[in-house]
């Protein structure tokens, strides 16, 4: 089983590397047909003081609520009934599977890394002000989206799909193990991986649009970013960690904050 996982993950790493290099190349070579890094200024001391403080506060509050979520018991896990699950979620739920679980980590990290590539392009062009601006905006987007995600996970008690298989003979985890995990077993909603992935993907597309609005590479950049984020959501369902509605909700949260923060910083806003 371990060798199979390694082979699948090696294939995914090559695929993700190809996507990332393609995106990086787009960011470094698109300037000839677009505005480029020298013509845009996005940092606003007043706006960023507000957004940094509120996003950091939301992120901190979310972590506190999530960390204080009550533990689950073995009795709760053994008493779970699949008939109580929303119909659409029930059709696609699965027990835990390590291969897609590992693959979802890779696609998530890829999506999270994509916004750093426009910053790399600005660095190569010696525009350190925009490196700083992109980094600050990305931090704000992530703290907002992850803060909302953490709050919801802390307040909503929804058992992960694999918990419904724990009482059977073929379940990947035992009820005792899941109870020992405490509240993590009941933090299915929303998907954190998907929230983070879509924050990174949409933010990356928005930043590319800002600096290279006329580039013919805009569409390929968006396709690359959304593909990696969407793969993350699909893999979280296949791995048994989440339901369809978990990943859809995570995609909405991540997309909103990946869009709204750079939109507010756009000079034309």
C-alpha positions as CSV (number, residue, x, y, z in Angstrom):
1,X,0.0,0.0,0.0
2,X,2.8,2.4,0.9
3,X,4.5,1.9,-2.5
4,X,1.2,2.5,-4.3
5,X,0.8,5.8,-2.4
6,X,4.3,6.8,-3.2
7,X,3.9,6.1,-6.9
8,X,0.6,8.1,-7.1
9,X,2.1,11.0,-5.1
10,X,5.2,11.0,-7.4
11,X,3.0,11.3,-10.4
12,X,1.0,14.1,-8.8
13,X,4.2,15.9,-7.9
14,X,5.3,15.9,-11.5
15,X,1.9,17.0,-12.6
16,X,1.7,19.8,-10.1
17,X,5.3,20.9,-10.8
18,X,4.4,21.2,-14.5
19,X,1.4,23.4,-13.6
20,X,3.4,25.5,-11.2
21,X,6.2,26.1,-13.7
22,X,3.7,27.0,-16.4
23,X,2.1,29.5,-14.0
24,X,5.5,31.0,-13.0
25,X,6.5,31.3,-16.6
26,X,3.3,33.2,-17.3
27,X,4.0,35.6,-14.5
28,X,7.6,36.3,-15.6
29,X,7.0,36.6,-19.3
30,X,3.6,38.2,-19.6
31,X,4.8,41.8,-19.1
32,X,5.5,42.5,-22.7
33,X,1.8,42.6,-23.6
34,X,0.5,44.1,-20.3
35,X,1.0,46.8,-17.8
36,X,3.7,45.1,-15.9
37,X,4.8,45.5,-12.2
38,X,6.0,49.1,-12.6
39,X,2.6,50.7,-13.3
40,X,0.5,49.5,-10.4
41,X,0.5,50.5,-6.8
42,X,-1.8,48.6,-4.4
43,X,-0.6,49.2,-0.8
44,X,-2.8,51.5,1.2
45,X,-1.7,52.2,4.8
46,X,-5.2,53.0,6.1
47,X,-6.9,50.1,4.3
48,X,-4.2,47.6,5.1
49,X,-4.1,48.6,8.8
50,X,-7.9,47.9,9.0
51,X,-7.8,44.7,7.0
52,X,-4.7,43.3,8.7
53,X,-6.1,43.9,12.2
54,X,-9.6,42.6,11.4
55,X,-8.3,39.6,9.5
56,X,-5.8,38.7,12.2
57,X,-8.5,39.1,14.9
58,X,-10.9,36.9,13.0
59,X,-8.2,34.3,12.5
60,X,-7.4,34.3,16.2
61,X,-11.0,34.1,17.3
62,X,-11.6,31.2,14.9
63,X,-8.6,29.3,16.4
64,X,-9.9,29.9,19.9
65,X,-13.4,28.7,19.1
66,X,-12.1,25.7,17.2
67,X,-9.6,24.7,19.9
68,X,-12.3,24.8,22.5
69,X,-14.8,22.6,20.7
70,X,-16.0,19.8,23.0
71,X,-14.6,16.3,22.5
72,X,-16.6,13.5,20.9
73,X,-17.3,10.2,22.5
74,X,-17.1,6.6,21.3
75,X,-20.9,6.3,21.9
76,X,-21.5,9.2,19.5
77,X,-19.5,7.6,16.8
78,X,-21.0,4.1,17.1
79,X,-24.5,5.7,17.1
80,X,-24.0,7.5,13.8
81,X,-26.6,6.6,11.1
82,X,-25.9,7.3,7.4
83,X,-29.6,7.9,6.7
84,X,-29.3,11.1,8.6
85,X,-26.9,12.5,6.0
86,X,-28.1,14.9,3.3
87,X,-29.0,12.8,0.2
88,X,-26.4,14.3,-2.2
89,X,-23.6,14.0,0.4
90,X,-24.6,10.4,1.1
91,X,-24.2,9.4,-2.5
92,X,-20.5,10.4,-2.6
93,X,-19.4,9.7,0.9
94,X,-16.5,7.3,1.4
95,X,-14.3,5.8,4.1
96,X,-10.9,7.1,4.7
97,X,-8.4,6.5,1.9
98,X,-4.7,7.5,2.4
99,X,-3.7,8.0,-1.3
100,X,-6.2,10.8,-2.1
101,X,-5.6,12.2,1.3
102,X,-1.9,12.6,0.6
103,X,-2.7,13.9,-2.9
104,X,-5.0,16.6,-1.5
105,X,-2.2,17.9,0.6
106,X,-0.1,18.3,-2.5
107,X,-2.8,20.1,-4.5
108,X,-3.6,22.3,-1.6
109,X,0.0,23.4,-1.1
110,X,0.3,24.0,-4.8
111,X,-2.7,26.3,-4.8
112,X,-1.4,28.1,-1.7
113,X,2.0,28.6,-3.4
114,X,0.6,30.1,-6.6
115,X,0.1,33.7,-5.3
116,X,3.8,33.7,-4.3
117,X,4.7,33.4,-8.0
118,X,3.5,36.9,-9.0
119,X,5.5,38.2,-6.0
120,X,8.5,36.3,-7.4
121,X,7.9,38.1,-10.7
122,X,7.8,41.5,-9.0
123,X,11.0,40.5,-7.2
124,X,12.8,39.6,-10.4
125,X,11.6,43.0,-11.8
126,X,13.2,44.6,-8.7
127,X,9.8,46.1,-7.6
128,X,10.1,45.3,-3.9
129,X,7.2,47.6,-3.0
130,X,4.8,45.3,-5.0
131,X,6.5,42.2,-3.4
132,X,5.5,43.6,-0.1
133,X,2.0,44.6,-1.3
134,X,1.2,41.2,-2.7
135,X,2.5,39.5,0.5
136,X,0.4,41.7,2.8
137,X,-2.8,41.2,0.7
138,X,-2.3,37.5,0.5
139,X,-1.9,37.3,4.3
140,X,-5.1,39.2,4.7
141,X,-7.1,37.0,2.3
142,X,-5.8,33.8,4.0
143,X,-6.5,35.1,7.6
144,X,-10.1,36.1,6.6
145,X,-10.9,32.8,4.9
146,X,-9.2,30.6,7.4
147,X,-10.7,32.6,10.3
148,X,-14.3,32.0,8.9
149,X,-13.4,28.4,8.3
150,X,-12.2,27.9,11.9
151,X,-15.2,29.6,13.3
152,X,-17.6,27.3,11.4
153,X,-15.6,24.2,12.3
154,X,-15.7,25.2,16.0
155,X,-19.4,26.0,16.0
156,X,-20.8,23.3,13.8
157,X,-20.7,19.7,14.9
158,X,-20.6,17.5,11.8
159,X,-18.9,14.1,11.8
160,X,-16.5,13.3,8.9
161,X,-17.6,10.7,6.4
162,X,-15.1,8.1,7.6
163,X,-16.6,8.2,11.1
164,X,-19.8,6.5,9.7
165,X,-17.7,3.5,8.7
166,X,-15.9,3.1,12.1
167,X,-18.6,0.8,13.5
168,X,-18.2,-1.7,10.8
169,X,-15.8,-4.5,10.3
170,X,-14.0,-2.9,7.4
171,X,-13.7,0.7,8.7
172,X,-10.3,2.2,8.3
173,X,-10.5,3.8,11.8
174,X,-11.9,2.3,15.0
175,X,-14.4,4.2,17.1
176,X,-11.9,4.3,19.9
177,X,-9.3,5.9,17.7
178,X,-11.7,8.5,16.4
179,X,-12.9,9.4,20.0
180,X,-9.2,9.8,21.0
181,X,-8.9,12.4,18.2
182,X,-11.4,14.5,20.2
183,X,-13.2,17.2,18.3
184,X,-11.3,16.8,15.0
185,X,-13.6,13.9,14.1
186,X,-16.6,16.3,14.2
187,X,-15.0,19.1,12.2
188,X,-16.1,18.1,8.7
189,X,-17.8,21.4,7.8
190,X,-16.4,23.3,6.0
191,X,-13.4,21.8,4.2
192,X,-10.2,23.6,5.3
193,X,-8.1,22.2,2.5
194,X,-10.6,23.4,-0.1
195,X,-11.0,26.8,1.6
196,X,-7.3,27.4,1.6
197,X,-6.8,26.1,-2.0
198,X,-9.5,28.4,-3.5
199,X,-8.2,31.4,-1.5
200,X,-4.8,30.9,-3.1
201,X,-6.2,30.1,-6.6
202,X,-8.6,33.0,-6.9
203,X,-6.1,35.4,-5.3
204,X,-3.4,34.3,-7.8
205,X,-5.8,34.9,-10.7
206,X,-6.8,38.3,-9.4
207,X,-3.2,39.4,-8.9
208,X,-2.2,38.2,-12.4
209,X,-5.2,40.2,-13.8
210,X,-4.1,43.3,-12.0
211,X,-0.5,43.3,-13.3
212,X,-1.1,41.8,-16.7
213,X,-4.7,42.6,-17.8
214,X,-4.0,42.4,-21.5
215,X,-2.0,39.2,-21.4
216,X,-3.1,36.3,-23.5
217,X,-2.0,34.1,-20.6
218,X,-4.7,35.3,-18.3
219,X,-7.1,32.4,-19.1
220,X,-4.5,29.7,-18.9
221,X,-3.4,31.1,-15.5
222,X,-7.0,31.0,-14.2
223,X,-7.5,27.5,-15.5
224,X,-4.3,26.3,-13.9
225,X,-5.2,27.8,-10.5
226,X,-8.8,26.7,-10.4
227,X,-7.9,23.2,-11.6
228,X,-5.5,22.7,-8.7
229,X,-8.1,24.0,-6.2
230,X,-10.9,21.9,-7.7
231,X,-8.7,18.8,-7.5
232,X,-8.2,19.5,-3.8
233,X,-11.9,19.5,-3.2
234,X,-12.5,16.3,-5.2
235,X,-9.7,14.5,-3.4
236,X,-11.1,15.5,0.0
237,X,-14.3,13.8,-0.9
238,X,-12.6,10.7,-2.3
239,X,-10.3,10.5,0.8
240,X,-13.4,10.2,3.1
241,X,-12.5,13.4,4.9
242,X,-15.4,15.5,3.6
243,X,-18.8,15.6,2.0
244,X,-19.6,17.4,-1.2
245,X,-21.3,20.3,0.6
246,X,-18.2,20.7,2.8
247,X,-16.0,21.3,-0.2
248,X,-18.5,23.4,-2.0
249,X,-18.8,25.7,1.1
250,X,-15.0,25.8,1.4
251,X,-14.7,26.8,-2.3
252,X,-17.2,29.6,-1.8
253,X,-15.5,31.0,1.3
254,X,-12.0,30.8,-0.2
255,X,-13.1,32.2,-3.5
256,X,-14.9,35.2,-1.8
257,X,-11.9,36.3,0.2
258,X,-9.4,35.4,-2.6
259,X,-11.4,37.9,-4.7
260,X,-12.6,40.6,-2.4
261,X,-9.2,41.6,-0.8
262,X,-7.3,42.1,-4.0
263,X,-10.4,43.8,-5.5
264,X,-10.5,46.3,-2.7
265,X,-6.8,47.0,-3.2
266,X,-7.1,47.5,-6.9
267,X,-6.2,51.1,-7.8
268,X,-9.4,51.4,-9.9
269,X,-11.7,50.3,-7.0
